[in-house]
C-alpha cells in the first residue's frame, strides 16, 4: 500500500496560507483603521503554520506575526492602551501552542513511518511474493486490507511448487486485527512445510486442521481452499467452507466448481462432521483459476448490491496476467464505492500451456529456476 501525498497545488496553498492570512489582516487594518479591532487576528499566521509546517517554520512565522503586530500597533497608536499588549500576548501564545503542536505532529508522523516500515517487513515475511511462473502456470496476486493503514490482515495465500505438484492455499481467518494476523501466520507456516512433506492433499489438509485446532479457541475458525495442479491437466480442490473458486475456460465460459459436500472450516473438526473430500476439476491450457476471499464477493455498492464476480470474467482477458488481475481489482474498488469493510485477497492462476507439460516442480529434471515477483502489488500488498 502506497501512502498518497497531497497534490502539489494543495501543498502550495497550505504552505502560503499563514502568510496570506497575516497579509489580509494587515491590509484590512491599514485600510479600515484600528477601530475594526482585527489586530489579534494576526495570530492566524502561526496558528496555520503549526498545522501544516514544522516547528522551525512555525517559530519564524510567529516571529514575523509578532513584528507585524508591533508595527501595526505603533502605526495605530495602540500601545498607550492595553489593547496593543493584549494583541501581542495573543500572537505569542498562539505561536507557542503552534510550535508545540508542530513538534507533536512530527513525532506522530515519525512513529507512523516506523510502524509502516515494520508492517512492510511483516508483510514480506507473512505474505511472501508468489512465484511469477510455475511450469505452464502464471500467477498474480492482489491483497487489500480492510484497515486503512494496514498492509496485512486475516486473509492468506501461498503458492508452492512442490515435488507433488503446484500446491495453492487461499484462506480467510475469522476476525480482524493482530489475532487474525497471528493465526494466518501459523496456517501459512504449516502449509509451506507440509506442502513439501505430504504426498496426499488430504493429509496436507489434516495437518493444517491439527495445527489450527491447537491454537484457536472460542469457536474461531479459518475458511480455506487447497488446490493441487499436477500432470494430468486437472486441478484437485479441497474446500474447508470457503467460497468456490472461479474457473474461466479458454472459450470464455466460466463456472464455480462446488465441492460434492461442504465441510467445516479449519479449527472446527472437534465439533464433529466429516472432513472435505478432494474433487478434481479439468484445468487445461488457456484456462484461468481465480481463488479469492469473501471480501471480494461480499463487497457492496451504494445500493447494497454484492460484487457480480461471475459477470466480470471479461476483465481477465488481458494477455498479461498481472494487468488482468489489476483490472479486476480496480473494478472491485469502483464497485465498493468506498473503503473495504473486509480484507479482500485474489490469486489468479493462468494455464499458459506454452510447453504442454506439467507445472514446474523442484524434483523434476532440468527444471529451470522459478522467478519470484518483486513485491505484492496491494497489500499488503496489498494488502492493496
C-alpha positions as YAML, in Angstrom:
chain: A
units: angstrom
residues:
- id: 1
  name: UNK
  ca: [0.00, 0.00, 0.00]
- id: 2
  name: UNK
  ca: [1.37, 3.31, -1.04]
- id: 3
  name: UNK
  ca: [0.79, 6.36, 1.12]
- id: 4
  name: UNK
  ca: [-0.76, 9.06, -1.02]
- id: 5
  name: UNK
  ca: [0.70, 12.53, -0.77]
- id: 6
  name: UNK
  ca: [-1.41, 15.63, -1.24]
- id: 7
  name: UNK
  ca: [-1.24, 17.18, -4.72]
- id: 8
  name: UNK
  ca: [1.48, 19.77, -5.31]
- id: 9
  name: UNK
  ca: [-1.12, 22.53, -5.74]
- id: 10
  name: UNK
  ca: [-2.76, 21.76, -2.40]
- id: 11
  name: UNK
  ca: [0.61, 21.67, -0.66]
- id: 12
  name: UNK
  ca: [1.49, 25.09, -2.07]
- id: 13
  name: UNK
  ca: [-1.82, 26.58, -0.90]
- id: 14
  name: UNK
  ca: [-1.32, 25.21, 2.62]
- id: 15
  name: UNK
  ca: [2.24, 26.47, 2.68]
- id: 16
  name: UNK
  ca: [1.27, 30.04, 1.79]
- id: 17
  name: UNK
  ca: [-1.86, 30.16, 3.94]
- id: 18
  name: UNK
  ca: [-0.14, 31.62, 7.08]
- id: 19
  name: UNK
  ca: [1.44, 34.46, 5.07]
- id: 20
  name: UNK
  ca: [-1.83, 35.13, 3.22]
- id: 21
  name: UNK
  ca: [-3.80, 35.29, 6.47]
- id: 22
  name: UNK
  ca: [-1.40, 37.83, 8.01]
- id: 23
  name: UNK
  ca: [-1.36, 39.88, 4.79]
- id: 24
  name: UNK
  ca: [-5.17, 40.09, 4.70]
- id: 25
  name: UNK
  ca: [-5.32, 41.19, 8.35]
- id: 26
  name: UNK
  ca: [-2.65, 43.84, 7.76]
- id: 27
  name: UNK
  ca: [-4.36, 45.24, 4.64]
- id: 28
  name: UNK
  ca: [-7.78, 45.39, 6.33]
- id: 29
  name: UNK
  ca: [-6.30, 47.01, 9.44]
- id: 30
  name: UNK
  ca: [-4.45, 49.66, 7.42]
- id: 31
  name: UNK
  ca: [-7.48, 50.33, 5.22]
- id: 32
  name: UNK
  ca: [-10.24, 50.45, 7.81]
- id: 33
  name: UNK
  ca: [-8.29, 51.73, 10.79]
- id: 34
  name: UNK
  ca: [-7.80, 50.42, 14.32]
- id: 35
  name: UNK
  ca: [-11.48, 50.71, 15.19]
- id: 36
  name: UNK
  ca: [-12.23, 47.41, 13.47]
- id: 37
  name: UNK
  ca: [-10.17, 45.53, 16.08]
- id: 38
  name: UNK
  ca: [-8.59, 42.95, 13.78]
- id: 39
  name: UNK
  ca: [-5.07, 43.16, 15.18]
- id: 40
  name: UNK
  ca: [-5.31, 39.97, 17.33]
- id: 41
  name: UNK
  ca: [-6.17, 38.03, 14.16]
- id: 42
  name: UNK
  ca: [-2.51, 38.31, 13.13]
- id: 43
  name: UNK
  ca: [-2.16, 35.18, 15.29]
- id: 44
  name: UNK
  ca: [-3.85, 33.22, 12.46]
- id: 45
  name: UNK
  ca: [-0.44, 33.09, 10.76]
- id: 46
  name: UNK
  ca: [1.36, 30.99, 13.41]
- id: 47
  name: UNK
  ca: [-1.86, 29.03, 14.02]
- id: 48
  name: UNK
  ca: [-1.98, 27.85, 10.40]
- id: 49
  name: UNK
  ca: [1.79, 27.33, 10.33]
- id: 50
  name: UNK
  ca: [1.56, 24.95, 13.30]
- id: 51
  name: UNK
  ca: [-0.97, 22.86, 11.42]
- id: 52
  name: UNK
  ca: [0.94, 22.43, 8.15]
- id: 53
  name: UNK
  ca: [4.63, 23.10, 8.84]
- id: 54
  name: UNK
  ca: [7.46, 22.12, 11.13]
- id: 55
  name: UNK
  ca: [8.24, 23.80, 14.43]
- id: 56
  name: UNK
  ca: [11.06, 25.93, 12.97]
- id: 57
  name: UNK
  ca: [8.81, 27.35, 10.28]
- id: 58
  name: UNK
  ca: [6.09, 27.93, 12.87]
- id: 59
  name: UNK
  ca: [8.56, 29.84, 15.03]
- id: 60
  name: UNK
  ca: [9.65, 32.00, 12.07]
- id: 61
  name: UNK
  ca: [6.03, 32.75, 11.13]
- id: 62
  name: UNK
  ca: [5.28, 33.52, 14.78]
- id: 63
  name: UNK
  ca: [8.19, 35.96, 14.98]
- id: 64
  name: UNK
  ca: [7.03, 37.63, 11.77]
- id: 65
  name: UNK
  ca: [3.50, 37.87, 13.17]
- id: 66
  name: UNK
  ca: [4.82, 39.43, 16.39]
- id: 67
  name: UNK
  ca: [6.82, 42.02, 14.45]
- id: 68
  name: UNK
  ca: [3.77, 42.76, 12.27]
- id: 69
  name: UNK
  ca: [1.66, 43.16, 15.39]
- id: 70
  name: UNK
  ca: [4.16, 45.61, 16.89]
- id: 71
  name: UNK
  ca: [4.35, 47.60, 13.65]
- id: 72
  name: UNK
  ca: [0.58, 47.87, 13.27]
- id: 73
  name: UNK
  ca: [0.21, 48.71, 16.96]
- id: 74
  name: UNK
  ca: [2.72, 51.56, 16.72]
- id: 75
  name: UNK
  ca: [1.13, 52.80, 13.49]
- id: 76
  name: UNK
  ca: [-2.31, 52.86, 15.09]
- id: 77
  name: UNK
  ca: [-1.09, 54.14, 18.43]
- id: 78
  name: UNK
  ca: [-2.41, 51.17, 20.38]
- id: 79
  name: UNK
  ca: [0.39, 50.81, 22.92]
- id: 80
  name: UNK
  ca: [-0.87, 53.60, 25.08]
- id: 81
  name: UNK
  ca: [-3.77, 51.27, 25.90]
- id: 82
  name: UNK
  ca: [-3.92, 47.60, 26.99]
- id: 83
  name: UNK
  ca: [-5.33, 46.65, 23.60]
- id: 84
  name: UNK
  ca: [-1.95, 46.63, 21.87]
- id: 85
  name: UNK
  ca: [-0.31, 44.49, 24.55]
- id: 86
  name: UNK
  ca: [-3.27, 42.09, 24.53]
- id: 87
  name: UNK
  ca: [-2.79, 41.56, 20.79]
- id: 88
  name: UNK
  ca: [0.92, 40.82, 21.30]
- id: 89
  name: UNK
  ca: [0.17, 38.32, 24.06]
- id: 90
  name: UNK
  ca: [-2.38, 36.65, 21.78]
- id: 91
  name: UNK
  ca: [0.18, 36.26, 18.99]
- id: 92
  name: UNK
  ca: [2.87, 34.99, 21.36]
- id: 93
  name: UNK
  ca: [0.51, 32.48, 22.97]
- id: 94
  name: UNK
  ca: [-0.75, 31.10, 19.67]
- id: 95
  name: UNK
  ca: [2.84, 30.84, 18.42]
- id: 96
  name: UNK
  ca: [3.83, 28.79, 21.46]
- id: 97
  name: UNK
  ca: [0.87, 26.46, 21.04]
- id: 98
  name: UNK
  ca: [1.59, 26.15, 17.31]
- id: 99
  name: UNK
  ca: [5.21, 25.17, 17.96]
- id: 100
  name: UNK
  ca: [4.09, 22.53, 20.46]
- id: 101
  name: UNK
  ca: [1.51, 21.17, 18.01]
- id: 102
  name: UNK
  ca: [4.10, 21.01, 15.22]
- id: 103
  name: UNK
  ca: [6.52, 19.08, 17.45]
- id: 104
  name: UNK
  ca: [3.83, 16.59, 18.48]
- id: 105
  name: UNK
  ca: [2.70, 16.12, 14.87]
- id: 106
  name: UNK
  ca: [6.27, 15.49, 13.73]
- id: 107
  name: UNK
  ca: [6.69, 12.84, 16.41]
- id: 108
  name: UNK
  ca: [3.44, 11.11, 15.41]
- id: 109
  name: UNK
  ca: [4.47, 11.14, 11.76]
- id: 110
  name: UNK
  ca: [7.82, 9.58, 12.66]
- id: 111
  name: UNK
  ca: [6.07, 6.88, 14.71]
- id: 112
  name: UNK
  ca: [3.64, 6.18, 11.89]
- id: 113
  name: UNK
  ca: [6.51, 5.89, 9.40]
- id: 114
  name: UNK
  ca: [8.20, 3.39, 11.73]
- id: 115
  name: UNK
  ca: [5.01, 1.35, 12.09]
- id: 116
  name: UNK
  ca: [4.54, 1.30, 8.33]
- id: 117
  name: UNK
  ca: [8.11, 0.12, 7.86]
- id: 118
  name: UNK
  ca: [7.56, -2.70, 10.35]
- id: 119
  name: UNK
  ca: [4.28, -3.60, 8.60]
- id: 120
  name: UNK
  ca: [6.10, -3.86, 5.27]
- id: 121
  name: UNK
  ca: [8.64, -6.24, 6.79]
- id: 122
  name: UNK
  ca: [5.83, -8.27, 8.37]
- id: 123
  name: UNK
  ca: [4.09, -8.43, 5.01]
- id: 124
  name: UNK
  ca: [7.19, -9.76, 3.28]
- id: 125
  name: UNK
  ca: [7.55, -12.45, 5.97]
- id: 126
  name: UNK
  ca: [3.89, -13.43, 6.19]
- id: 127
  name: UNK
  ca: [2.63, -12.85, 2.64]
- id: 128
  name: UNK
  ca: [5.65, -13.55, 0.51]
- id: 129
  name: UNK
  ca: [5.61, -12.78, -3.20]
- id: 130
  name: UNK
  ca: [4.14, -15.72, -5.10]
- id: 131
  name: UNK
  ca: [6.11, -17.26, -7.99]
- id: 132
  name: UNK
  ca: [5.66, -15.46, -11.27]
- id: 133
  name: UNK
  ca: [5.60, -18.83, -13.05]
- id: 134
  name: UNK
  ca: [5.43, -22.50, -12.12]
- id: 135
  name: UNK
  ca: [5.78, -24.55, -15.28]
- id: 136
  name: UNK
  ca: [2.93, -23.51, -17.59]
- id: 137
  name: UNK
  ca: [1.17, -21.67, -14.75]
- id: 138
  name: UNK
  ca: [1.42, -17.90, -14.45]
- id: 139
  name: UNK
  ca: [0.35, -16.41, -11.12]
- id: 140
  name: UNK
  ca: [-0.71, -12.97, -9.92]
- id: 141
  name: UNK
  ca: [-1.97, -11.85, -6.53]
- id: 142
  name: UNK
  ca: [-3.88, -8.89, -5.13]
- id: 143
  name: UNK
  ca: [-4.44, -8.09, -1.46]
- id: 144
  name: UNK
  ca: [-6.37, -5.20, 0.05]
- id: 145
  name: UNK
  ca: [-6.61, -4.86, 3.82]
- id: 146
  name: UNK
  ca: [-9.78, -3.56, 5.45]
- id: 147
  name: UNK
  ca: [-7.67, -1.37, 7.74]
- id: 148
  name: UNK
  ca: [-6.62, 1.84, 6.01]
- id: 149
  name: UNK
  ca: [-3.10, 1.90, 7.47]
- id: 150
  name: UNK
  ca: [-2.51, -1.85, 7.42]
- id: 151
  name: UNK
  ca: [-0.66, -3.96, 4.89]
- id: 152
  name: UNK
  ca: [-1.74, -7.32, 6.22]
- id: 153
  name: UNK
  ca: [-4.82, -8.78, 7.84]
- id: 154
  name: UNK
  ca: [-6.67, -12.07, 8.23]
- id: 155
  name: UNK
  ca: [-6.62, -13.22, 4.58]
- id: 156
  name: UNK
  ca: [-3.83, -15.53, 3.45]
- id: 157
  name: UNK
  ca: [-2.47, -17.08, 0.26]
- id: 158
  name: UNK
  ca: [0.53, -19.08, -0.91]
- id: 159
  name: UNK
  ca: [1.78, -20.94, -3.97]
- id: 160
  name: UNK
  ca: [4.32, -23.74, -3.51]
- id: 161
  name: UNK
  ca: [5.92, -25.68, -6.37]
- id: 162
  name: UNK
  ca: [6.39, -28.98, -4.52]
- id: 163
  name: UNK
  ca: [7.57, -32.42, -5.72]
- id: 164
  name: UNK
  ca: [3.89, -33.45, -5.72]
- id: 165
  name: UNK
  ca: [2.68, -30.64, -7.97]
- id: 166
  name: UNK
  ca: [1.92, -26.97, -7.58]
- id: 167
  name: UNK
  ca: [0.02, -26.53, -4.34]
- id: 168
  name: UNK
  ca: [-2.01, -23.46, -3.50]
- id: 169
  name: UNK
  ca: [-3.90, -22.19, -0.49]
- id: 170
  name: UNK
  ca: [-6.22, -19.21, -0.10]
- id: 171
  name: UNK
  ca: [-7.89, -18.69, 3.26]
- id: 172
  name: UNK
  ca: [-9.73, -16.27, 5.50]
- id: 173
  name: UNK
  ca: [-9.28, -16.10, 9.27]
- id: 174
  name: UNK
  ca: [-12.37, -15.26, 11.29]
- id: 175
  name: UNK
  ca: [-11.98, -11.83, 12.86]
- id: 176
  name: UNK
  ca: [-9.52, -8.99, 12.33]
- id: 177
  name: UNK
  ca: [-6.55, -7.38, 14.00]
- id: 178
  name: UNK
  ca: [-3.35, -8.87, 15.38]
- id: 179
  name: UNK
  ca: [-5.04, -12.11, 16.49]
- id: 180
  name: UNK
  ca: [-6.13, -12.81, 12.90]
- id: 181
  name: UNK
  ca: [-2.64, -12.00, 11.60]
- id: 182
  name: UNK
  ca: [-1.09, -14.41, 14.12]
- id: 183
  name: UNK
  ca: [-3.46, -17.19, 13.05]
- id: 184
  name: UNK
  ca: [-2.77, -16.52, 9.37]
- id: 185
  name: UNK
  ca: [0.97, -16.75, 10.04]
- id: 186
  name: UNK
  ca: [0.52, -20.15, 11.71]
- id: 187
  name: UNK
  ca: [-1.59, -21.52, 8.85]
- id: 188
  name: UNK
  ca: [0.89, -20.32, 6.23]
- id: 189
  name: UNK
  ca: [3.87, -21.68, 8.15]
- id: 190
  name: UNK
  ca: [2.27, -25.11, 8.42]
- id: 191
  name: UNK
  ca: [1.23, -25.10, 4.77]
- id: 192
  name: UNK
  ca: [4.66, -24.14, 3.49]
- id: 193
  name: UNK
  ca: [6.25, -27.02, 5.36]
- id: 194
  name: UNK
  ca: [3.55, -29.64, 4.78]
- id: 195
  name: UNK
  ca: [3.23, -28.86, 1.06]
- id: 196
  name: UNK
  ca: [6.65, -30.42, 0.55]
- id: 197
  name: UNK
  ca: [6.30, -33.27, 3.05]
- id: 198
  name: UNK
  ca: [2.80, -34.63, 2.48]
- id: 199
  name: UNK
  ca: [2.26, -36.63, -0.71]
- id: 200
  name: UNK
  ca: [-1.51, -36.65, -0.34]
- id: 201
  name: UNK
  ca: [-3.56, -33.45, -0.44]
- id: 202
  name: UNK
  ca: [-5.98, -34.78, 2.19]
- id: 203
  name: UNK
  ca: [-3.09, -35.45, 4.56]
- id: 204
  name: UNK
  ca: [-1.92, -31.90, 3.97]
- id: 205
  name: UNK
  ca: [-5.36, -30.64, 4.92]
- id: 206
  name: UNK
  ca: [-5.44, -32.81, 8.06]
- id: 207
  name: UNK
  ca: [-2.09, -31.40, 9.12]
- id: 208
  name: UNK
  ca: [-3.43, -27.87, 8.73]
- id: 209
  name: UNK
  ca: [-6.51, -28.84, 10.75]
- id: 210
  name: UNK
  ca: [-4.41, -30.14, 13.65]
- id: 211
  name: UNK
  ca: [-2.23, -27.04, 13.65]
- id: 212
  name: UNK
  ca: [-5.19, -24.65, 13.67]
- id: 213
  name: UNK
  ca: [-7.18, -26.65, 16.24]
- id: 214
  name: UNK
  ca: [-4.31, -26.42, 18.73]
- id: 215
  name: UNK
  ca: [-4.33, -22.63, 18.65]
- id: 216
  name: UNK
  ca: [-7.87, -21.43, 18.07]
- id: 217
  name: UNK
  ca: [-10.42, -21.11, 20.86]
- id: 218
  name: UNK
  ca: [-13.97, -19.82, 21.37]
- id: 219
  name: UNK
  ca: [-15.47, -21.20, 18.15]
- id: 220
  name: UNK
  ca: [-12.96, -19.37, 15.95]
- id: 221
  name: UNK
  ca: [-12.09, -20.86, 12.58]
- id: 222
  name: UNK
  ca: [-10.34, -20.42, 9.23]
- id: 223
  name: UNK
  ca: [-12.08, -21.00, 5.91]
- id: 224
  name: UNK
  ca: [-9.65, -22.21, 3.28]
- id: 225
  name: UNK
  ca: [-9.42, -23.86, -0.10]
- id: 226
  name: UNK
  ca: [-6.46, -26.00, -1.17]
- id: 227
  name: UNK
  ca: [-5.61, -26.68, -4.79]
- id: 228
  name: UNK
  ca: [-3.13, -29.06, -6.39]
- id: 229
  name: UNK
  ca: [-2.18, -28.87, -10.07]
- id: 230
  name: UNK
  ca: [-0.36, -31.96, -11.26]
- id: 231
  name: UNK
  ca: [0.50, -33.61, -14.56]
- id: 232
  name: UNK
  ca: [-2.95, -34.56, -15.83]
- id: 233
  name: UNK
  ca: [-4.50, -31.23, -16.90]
- id: 234
  name: UNK
  ca: [-6.73, -31.02, -13.87]
- id: 235
  name: UNK
  ca: [-6.78, -29.24, -10.53]
- id: 236
  name: UNK
  ca: [-7.72, -31.09, -7.36]
- id: 237
  name: UNK
  ca: [-9.61, -28.93, -4.86]
- id: 238
  name: UNK
  ca: [-10.10, -29.38, -1.13]
- id: 239
  name: UNK
  ca: [-12.63, -26.94, 0.30]
- id: 240
  name: UNK
  ca: [-12.89, -26.09, 4.00]
- id: 241
  name: UNK
  ca: [-16.02, -23.95, 3.97]
- id: 242
  name: UNK
  ca: [-14.51, -21.41, 1.58]
- id: 243
  name: UNK
  ca: [-16.17, -19.66, -1.39]
- id: 244
  name: UNK
  ca: [-15.91, -21.74, -4.55]
- id: 245
  name: UNK
  ca: [-13.20, -20.53, -6.97]
- id: 246
  name: UNK
  ca: [-13.96, -19.03, -10.36]
- id: 247
  name: UNK
  ca: [-12.84, -21.19, -13.28]
- id: 248
  name: UNK
  ca: [-12.68, -19.34, -16.60]
- id: 249
  name: UNK
  ca: [-12.29, -21.64, -19.59]
- id: 250
  name: UNK
  ca: [-10.33, -20.83, -22.69]
- id: 251
  name: UNK
  ca: [-13.54, -20.30, -24.70]
- id: 252
  name: UNK
  ca: [-14.70, -17.56, -22.28]
- id: 253
  name: UNK
  ca: [-17.27, -19.62, -20.36]
- id: 254
  name: UNK
  ca: [-16.98, -19.73, -16.60]
- id: 255
  name: UNK
  ca: [-18.28, -21.66, -13.60]
- id: 256
  name: UNK
  ca: [-17.77, -22.02, -9.87]
- id: 257
  name: UNK
  ca: [-16.66, -25.61, -9.06]
- id: 258
  name: UNK
  ca: [-18.63, -26.65, -5.98]
- id: 259
  name: UNK
  ca: [-17.48, -29.49, -3.69]
- id: 260
  name: UNK
  ca: [-19.62, -32.66, -3.55]
- id: 261
  name: UNK
  ca: [-20.35, -31.85, 0.10]
- id: 262
  name: UNK
  ca: [-19.39, -28.86, 2.20]
- id: 263
  name: UNK
  ca: [-17.08, -29.42, 5.14]
- id: 264
  name: UNK
  ca: [-16.43, -27.42, 8.28]
- id: 265
  name: UNK
  ca: [-13.73, -24.72, 8.24]
- id: 266
  name: UNK
  ca: [-10.33, -25.39, 9.74]
- id: 267
  name: UNK
  ca: [-10.44, -25.38, 13.53]
- id: 268
  name: UNK
  ca: [-13.97, -26.81, 13.89]
- id: 269
  name: UNK
  ca: [-13.26, -30.51, 13.30]
- id: 270
  name: UNK
  ca: [-13.53, -31.14, 17.05]
- id: 271
  name: UNK
  ca: [-17.22, -30.17, 16.80]
- id: 272
  name: UNK
  ca: [-17.95, -33.12, 14.56]
- id: 273
  name: UNK
  ca: [-18.58, -33.52, 10.87]
- id: 274
  name: UNK
  ca: [-16.52, -35.20, 8.16]
- id: 275
  name: UNK
  ca: [-13.55, -33.58, 6.54]
- id: 276
  name: UNK
  ca: [-13.73, -32.38, 2.94]
- id: 277
  name: UNK
  ca: [-13.39, -34.76, 0.03]
- id: 278
  name: UNK
  ca: [-10.98, -33.82, -2.75]
- id: 279
  name: UNK
  ca: [-12.61, -33.35, -6.13]
- id: 280
  name: UNK
  ca: [-10.85, -32.93, -9.49]
- id: 281
  name: UNK
  ca: [-11.79, -30.25, -12.00]
- id: 282
  name: UNK
  ca: [-10.48, -30.06, -15.58]
- id: 283
  name: UNK
  ca: [-7.81, -27.36, -15.88]
- id: 284
  name: UNK
  ca: [-6.29, -27.14, -19.33]
- id: 285
  name: UNK
  ca: [-4.11, -24.73, -21.31]
- id: 286
  name: UNK
  ca: [-5.97, -21.47, -21.79]
- id: 287
  name: UNK
  ca: [-7.97, -21.83, -18.55]
- id: 288
  name: UNK
  ca: [-7.77, -19.48, -15.58]
- id: 289
  name: UNK
  ca: [-8.48, -20.22, -11.93]
- id: 290
  name: UNK
  ca: [-9.31, -17.33, -9.59]
- id: 291
  name: UNK
  ca: [-9.22, -18.09, -5.86]
- id: 292
  name: UNK
  ca: [-10.46, -15.33, -3.60]
- id: 293
  name: UNK
  ca: [-11.84, -14.50, -0.16]
- id: 294
  name: UNK
  ca: [-15.35, -13.38, 0.70]
- id: 295
  name: UNK
  ca: [-14.19, -9.76, 0.89]
- id: 296
  name: UNK
  ca: [-14.42, -9.85, -2.93]
- id: 297
  name: UNK
  ca: [-17.90, -11.28, -3.48]
- id: 298
  name: UNK
  ca: [-19.38, -9.52, -0.43]
- id: 299
  name: UNK
  ca: [-18.20, -6.04, -1.43]
- id: 300
  name: UNK
  ca: [-21.33, -3.87, -1.72]
- id: 301
  name: UNK
  ca: [-22.08, -0.88, -3.88]
- id: 302
  name: UNK
  ca: [-24.02, 2.22, -2.81]
- id: 303
  name: UNK
  ca: [-27.33, 0.37, -3.26]
- id: 304
  name: UNK
  ca: [-26.20, -2.62, -1.21]
- id: 305
  name: UNK
  ca: [-25.61, -4.93, -4.18]
- id: 306
  name: UNK
  ca: [-22.87, -7.55, -3.98]
- id: 307
  name: UNK
  ca: [-19.98, -7.57, -6.44]
- id: 308
  name: UNK
  ca: [-21.08, -9.63, -9.51]
- id: 309
  name: UNK
  ca: [-17.89, -11.61, -9.98]
- id: 310
  name: UNK
  ca: [-19.48, -14.01, -12.48]
- id: 311
  name: UNK
  ca: [-20.25, -11.05, -14.78]
- id: 312
  name: UNK
  ca: [-16.69, -9.74, -14.73]
- id: 313
  name: UNK
  ca: [-14.82, -12.63, -16.35]
- id: 314
  name: UNK
  ca: [-14.16, -10.50, -19.45]
- id: 315
  name: UNK
  ca: [-11.87, -8.33, -17.33]
- id: 316
  name: UNK
  ca: [-9.39, -11.22, -17.17]
- id: 317
  name: UNK
  ca: [-8.77, -11.30, -20.93]
- id: 318
  name: UNK
  ca: [-5.59, -9.21, -20.87]
- id: 319
  name: UNK
  ca: [-2.61, -11.29, -22.13]
- id: 320
  name: UNK
  ca: [-0.61, -10.19, -19.09]
- id: 321
  name: UNK
  ca: [-1.90, -11.98, -16.00]
- id: 322
  name: UNK
  ca: [-0.88, -9.16, -13.66]
- id: 323
  name: UNK
  ca: [-2.63, -6.48, -15.70]
- id: 324
  name: UNK
  ca: [-5.71, -8.70, -15.92]
- id: 325
  name: UNK
  ca: [-5.93, -9.07, -12.14]
- id: 326
  name: UNK
  ca: [-5.21, -5.37, -11.63]
- id: 327
  name: UNK
  ca: [-8.11, -4.54, -13.96]
- id: 328
  name: UNK
  ca: [-10.40, -6.77, -11.91]
- id: 329
  name: UNK
  ca: [-9.20, -5.20, -8.66]
- id: 330
  name: UNK
  ca: [-9.83, -1.67, -9.95]
- id: 331
  name: UNK
  ca: [-13.34, -2.69, -10.97]
- id: 332
  name: UNK
  ca: [-13.92, -4.12, -7.48]
- id: 333
  name: UNK
  ca: [-12.77, -0.85, -5.89]
- id: 334
  name: UNK
  ca: [-15.11, 1.15, -8.13]
- id: 335
  name: UNK
  ca: [-18.00, -1.14, -7.24]
- id: 336
  name: UNK
  ca: [-17.37, -0.84, -3.49]
- id: 337
  name: UNK
  ca: [-17.59, 2.98, -3.75]
- id: 338
  name: UNK
  ca: [-15.70, 3.45, -0.52]
- id: 339
  name: UNK
  ca: [-13.32, 1.72, 1.88]
- id: 340
  name: UNK
  ca: [-13.41, -2.07, 2.15]
- id: 341
  name: UNK
  ca: [-15.15, -3.44, 5.24]
- id: 342
  name: UNK
  ca: [-13.30, -6.74, 4.95]
- id: 343
  name: UNK
  ca: [-9.94, -7.93, 3.69]
- id: 344
  name: UNK
  ca: [-10.02, -8.90, 0.02]
- id: 345
  name: UNK
  ca: [-7.46, -11.29, -1.46]
- id: 346
  name: UNK
  ca: [-7.38, -12.65, -5.02]
- id: 347
  name: UNK
  ca: [-4.98, -15.19, -6.52]
- id: 348
  name: UNK
  ca: [-5.14, -15.75, -10.28]
- id: 349
  name: UNK
  ca: [-3.58, -18.84, -11.90]
- id: 350
  name: UNK
  ca: [-3.44, -18.90, -15.69]
- id: 351
  name: UNK
  ca: [-2.58, -22.11, -17.54]
- id: 352
  name: UNK
  ca: [-0.43, -20.77, -20.36]
- id: 353
  name: UNK
  ca: [0.37, -24.21, -21.68]
- id: 354
  name: UNK
  ca: [3.41, -22.99, -23.57]
- id: 355
  name: UNK
  ca: [5.24, -26.31, -23.33]
- id: 356
  name: UNK
  ca: [2.27, -28.55, -22.77]
- id: 357
  name: UNK
  ca: [4.00, -30.03, -19.78]
- id: 358
  name: UNK
  ca: [3.22, -30.27, -16.13]
- id: 359
  name: UNK
  ca: [3.71, -27.47, -13.66]
- id: 360
  name: UNK
  ca: [7.25, -26.87, -12.50]
- id: 361
  name: UNK
  ca: [8.36, -28.96, -9.54]
- id: 362
  name: UNK
  ca: [11.64, -28.84, -7.65]
- id: 363
  name: UNK
  ca: [12.17, -32.57, -8.14]
- id: 364
  name: UNK
  ca: [11.74, -32.60, -11.90]
- id: 365
  name: UNK
  ca: [14.88, -32.97, -14.04]
- id: 366
  name: UNK
  ca: [16.15, -29.99, -15.99]
- id: 367
  name: UNK
  ca: [13.77, -27.71, -14.11]
- id: 368
  name: UNK
  ca: [14.55, -24.02, -14.58]
- id: 369
  name: UNK
  ca: [14.57, -21.75, -11.58]
- id: 370
  name: UNK
  ca: [11.29, -20.21, -10.51]
- id: 371
  name: UNK
  ca: [11.48, -16.42, -10.59]
- id: 372
  name: UNK
  ca: [9.61, -14.52, -7.97]
- id: 373
  name: UNK
  ca: [7.64, -11.32, -8.16]
- id: 374
  name: UNK
  ca: [9.45, -8.27, -6.77]
- id: 375
  name: UNK
  ca: [6.57, -7.50, -4.43]
- id: 376
  name: UNK
  ca: [2.89, -7.87, -3.68]
- id: 377
  name: UNK
  ca: [1.01, -5.24, -5.66]
- id: 378
  name: UNK
  ca: [-1.57, -4.45, -2.91]
- id: 379
  name: UNK
  ca: [-1.16, -5.11, 0.37]
- id: 380
  name: UNK
  ca: [-0.27, -5.50, 1.57]
- id: 381
  name: UNK
  ca: [0.30, -5.92, -0.62]
- id: 382
  name: UNK
  ca: [-1.70, -5.40, -0.92]
- id: 383
  name: UNK
  ca: [-2.89, -5.75, 1.03]
- id: 384
  name: UNK
  ca: [-3.90, -3.33, -1.61]
...
